[in-house]
């Protein structure tokens, strides 16, 4: 009952001297210490990617312009990460991306980084420039690192950071113009088709009436010829 269990296994001389918290007792072994048990610290070797900062120079531009988004990515783990996928997700909030991921149709830009080494206190985190293609309206843009969770990390919850709202100069007005431009061409084509059908109908009606007039004229002439023949007899 005193000095731990008694068996033939070897003992660690320092098994009863580990006191990491400084409370005067061997950690996890008070009041008695088992001399053939030892406290070990295991460290997982894995990267920990996190977005340190997002810098957007311009948030507005003409439709079709490319706006730069500069991202600083920190690897706070103890192992390097390879083939790191970084995307710009448009039209989804951070909470939505964390829950459901970024839909493929919302990926505005994608870049793959070959490797990101663990960052020490003396190292500067790498800067990556992503490009956002301006679309009509205003949209929330979120930077996502490793969106498919392919890289095993010590913390998967720090791979998202919003870049704020970005979009066209005129916002909703540009959306209206785009809708008009999108549907005006089919409307013009449809209107022209109906106009051609109407013109064709008028032409066909005119020719029909002309043919009826000619038929009536010939019928009248034949009737007159029949009258002349009866008079001669």
Helices and strands as residue ranges (DSSP letters): E 49-56, E 60-61, E 66-75, E 81-90, H 94-100, G 104-106, E 107-116, E 126-133, E 138-145, E 160-168, H 172-232
